[in-house]
Amino acid sequence: MERRRHIRRSIETSAWLYQPDDGRPSIMRSADLSLSGMRLTWLRPVVPGQPLLLRVHLGDNGPAIECKGRVCWCEQLANKMYRFGVRFLDMTDDETAQIEEFFNVTKARPVLAAV
């Protein structure tokens, strides 16, 4: 079984996803979040290895972090939607600290199942 560098937290937050070929960003909700990535659900498939730009909102009134990411995996769900994982690529120490503070404030639960 693959081990993750950081614990994923079962938390929903909004994110804007910018793909290189799209003219405008797409908004979606996360299924979980960690210091190194997140899992998202969307209407369209994404290609593993694909680079992305992300803007992740840490709560309704919290800060937003912007970073580059890369799609790690993608799978189709029974409802014809797609779930995929993104690894953050260029997080600053300040942005990592903002995510840690967000976890402390929201008391997000660790995700026990490997996804």
N, C-alpha and C positions, 0 to 999 in steps of 0.2 A: 504494500500500500504506500502511495506517495505521501510524504509528510510535508506539511505546509510550514513556511517560515513564521507565519503569524496566525494567530487564532482568528477564525472568521466569526463575526458577531451577527446574530440574527436580528437585523435592523433594516427598516425601510427608510430610504431617503431618496430625494429626487436627484437626477443627474441629466445633464445635457451631453449628448454624444455627437461628436463631429467626425464624420468619415471623410477621407480625402476626396471621394468622387461625388459627394452630396453637396448641393448648393446651400443647404441650411441645416441647422442642428436638429436633432430629434430628442424629445424629452422622454424619459422613462423612469421607472422606479427600481431601486435595487432590492434584491432579496436578502443579501448579506454584504458585509463590509469588513475589511481587515486593514491593517497598516500597509499592506502591499497589493491589495486588489479588491475587486468586488464581483458579485454575480448579478446579472441583469436579465430581464425578460423583455422580449421585443417581438414585433410582428414579422420581421424578416430575418433570414439567416445571415450570419457574419462568418467570415473565413478565418480560421485559426491562423495566427501569424500576422493578421491585418493590423496596421497601426491606426490609432485613434487619438483624438483629442477629447478630453473629458473636463466637465465642470461639475463637481460634486457638491451639493448643498448639504451642510451638516446641520440639519434641523430647520424648522420654519424660520427661526430668527437668528440662526447661527451663521458662521462664515461659509464661504464657498472656496474650494480649492480647485485649481486648474492644473492639469498635468497631461503628459503623454501617457498612452497605454498601448498594450498589445493584447489582441484576442488570444486566449490560451486554448479554448475549446468551445464548441457550440453543439447543441443537440435540439432536435425537434420534440416538442411536447405533444401529448395526445390531443390538445385543443388547437393544434396547428400553429401555436406560437413557438418561439425559440428561446432557449435559455443559454446563456454563455458567460464565460469567466473572462475577466480582464485583469491583467497585471499592470500596476502603476510602474512607470519607468523613470521618472525624474522628480520624485518627491523631495522637497526640501525638509530640513530638520523642523522648521516652523510648521509646515503642513502636517508632518507626522505628529507633532505635538498637538495640533488642533484636532486631529482625529482621536488621539488618546483622550483628550479632554472631553470630546463628544461622547466617547464610550463611558467615561466616568459620570457624566451628567445624565445620560439616558439609561444607564445600567443595562446596556445591551447584553443579552445572553450569548454565551459561546454556542456555536453550532456544533453539535456532536457528530452528526453524520458527515462522512466525507462526500463532498460534492464536486 
